[in-house]
């Protein structure tokens, strides 16, 4: 399979790091402490209201907390707790609104416990890939001729890609995907009659070398030649 799309192809990526500061102490005497574990737990739940109530429900945006670190023993309330997460969006205006809401909610979670203001660090990652409609239309013709019904469109992908650096540098671009498993296994995984197929972030991810690599080489070669031909004809 060859999967492609015009317009938005992947998401903006931002990394989130929050350190909540409290006042450590004995787990049996919580009134003498400011519990940063409680603050972090509150934030993990409350911050999803930014997604459900502040973001336009028709626009893509997601926040996932992937790590929480704090404490050394079951009966000790720690001084600090660290959270790490990822923020994904398609549109710049949605991204700005979400980042502001996340930071505001983190500060509010700390304030509710009369804790010091948290350290909130948001690191900008890859930008969204924007597939050039004219370039996609040109490649689509030759790919359709070569692959027939094995060429399909798909919705924008929610992961992020550093391929977007070419796009943001002003290079008309097209990102496409290729299938990596036997069709029968793919069908079985999708209808529930077979095991789930590992994705490309799994240690069990093992594409079938042939025809996967051949498909990728053929599709890329045809797309590049079509782009050169399109440019040579001045269109």
HELIX and SHEET records of a PDB file:
HELIX    1   1 UNK A   30  UNK A   32  5                                   3    
HELIX    2   2 UNK A   36  UNK A   46  1                                  11    
HELIX    3   3 UNK A   48  UNK A   49  1                                   2    
HELIX    4   4 UNK A   50  UNK A   54  3                                   5    
HELIX    5   5 UNK A   92  UNK A  112  1                                  21    
HELIX    6   6 UNK A  133  UNK A  147  1                                  15    
HELIX    7   7 UNK A  148  UNK A  150  5                                   3    
HELIX    8   8 UNK A  164  UNK A  168  1                                   5    
HELIX    9   9 UNK A  183  UNK A  191  1                                   9    
HELIX   10  10 UNK A  209  UNK A  232  1                                  24    
SHEET    1   A 3 UNK A 151  UNK A 153  0                                        
SHEET    2   A 3 UNK A   2  UNK A   4  1                                        
SHEET    3   A 3 UNK A 177  UNK A 178 -1                                        
SHEET    1   B 2 UNK A   7  UNK A   8  0                                        
SHEET    2   B 2 UNK A 130  UNK A 131 -1                                        
SHEET    1   C 4 UNK A  61  UNK A  69  0                                        
SHEET    2   C 4 UNK A  80  UNK A  89 -1                                        
SHEET    3   C 4 UNK A  12  UNK A  21 -1                                        
SHEET    4   C 4 UNK A 119  UNK A 124 -1                                        
SHEET    1   D 2 UNK A  25  UNK A  26  0                                        
SHEET    2   D 2 UNK A  76  UNK A  77 -1                                        
END                                                                             
